[in-house]
Amino acid sequence: MLKVTRGLSGQCPPRAYPVATIGNFDGHHLGHRALLQTVVETARKAQGTALVLTFDPHPVKILAPHIDLRFLTSPEEKLAHFEAAGIDEVVFLEFSPTFAAMSPDEFAEGILHRSLTLSELFVGNHFAFGKGRAGHIEDLVRLGGLYGFRVHPVTPVMLEGGVVSSTRIRQLIQAGNVEQAATLLGRFYGIFGTVVHGMQQGEAMGWPTANLRIPVGRVVPPDGVYAARAVHGAQTSDAIAYIGTRPTFGAGERLIEVNLLDQRCDLYGQEITVQFVARVRGDHTFASVDELSNQIVRDVAQARRSLQRIPQGVQ
């Protein structure tokens, strides 16, 4: 079972041969998976502890609060991904102005050596740390030698012509390119929520929908229609999803509306995950309900075609 530690305490029992990595791991993409797998495999060979050091809040929230940083995973999803990867313990450190002011040497000696007593550390070869991000990978290797832990620089995973990164995936999703985002994630990007009552407009048109409110602080694809999958309970259903304010009926609350393509079931009050498979079209205002209904028929046909073309390696 995954152990979650918040803050550093001298009361913690010593960890067996701690093998660690450091980062925020938003999205748990293919690069994250490869890094975590290396940490876990190294710890297992040494009968040690696979450890992740991460921060709360995200450093950007302290260092650049003017940036509206949105996330690919909720805290609960992130912990679930760590546990599934085989990580033994996640240590959350509060990222504060005081913490941000630590020098590279203070961080390596005080946090990595004295508090965590690391044996080995795996980080990306562009890792930066300490006040003003003054410390770089060569500094960490030197400090590791000084304080008794081995540092392993890790080459980033490259895919689709660039580095697999959370920033790149956020940009792809916000541009509506959920297909390429899925390739970098190794799975479809999903948003989790509780089904709420809507205005019943879809029901009246013969397309009943399960409606989710937009979660605060999450990356959301742009308004429009998407081929999707809905995960409810132990079941995954082909679906079509709409994000927007329903301008044909007069703009309302921005919601995610999901229609299960081949089944009807009452999902009110249930928790579901909407996975975005492919973008079908942008949002439009239609001249009449009939015009919108005819377009939905075409949208569903295109969504079905997209759902038949699941890329290899994407879950």
VENFENNOR-V220195 format. One record per pair of residues at least 12 apart in sequence whose ideal C-beta (glycine too) atoms are under 6 Angstrom apart, sorted by the first residue. I is the first residue (numbers start at 1). J is the second residue. Records with the same first field share a line. If there is no record, write none. Layout:
I->J  J
//
This chain:
2->82  83
3->89
4->90
5->91
6->92
8->115
15->49
16->48  49
17->46  48  119
18->49  51  116  118  119
19->39  42  43  48  50  120
20->51  53  118  121
21->35  39  52  122
22->53  123
24->54  58
26->71  72  73  166
27->72  73  166  169
28->81
29->164  169  184  185
30->157  164  186
31->156  157  164
34->157
35->154
36->85
38->122
39->122
40->86
49->88
50->87  88
51->89
52->82  87  90
53->91
54->92
55->93  95
56->92
57->95
59->95
62->95
70->217  218  219
71->217  218
72->219
101->131
103->130  131
104->129  130  134  135  139
107->129  130
108->143
109->147
113->147
118->149
119->149
120->150
121->149  151
122->152  154
124->154  156
125->137  153
137->153
159->184
164->184
169->181  184
170->219
173->189  219  221
176->221  222  279
178->221  276
179->278
182->314
183->311
187->315
188->275  277
189->276
190->273  275
191->274
192->273
193->212
194->271
195->210  267  268  270
196->211
198->211
201->249
205->293
207->259  296
209->257  258  259
210->258  267
211->255  257
212->256
214->254
221->276
223->243  244  283
224->281  282  283
225->242  280  281  299
226->241  276  279  280
227->277  278  303  306  307
228->241  274  275  276  277
229->275
230->258  260  272  274
231->273
232->270  272
237->260
238->261  307
239->258  260  261
240->259  300  303
241->258  274
242->257
243->256
244->283
247->285
248->285  286  292
256->274
258->274
277->306
278->306
280->299  302  303
//
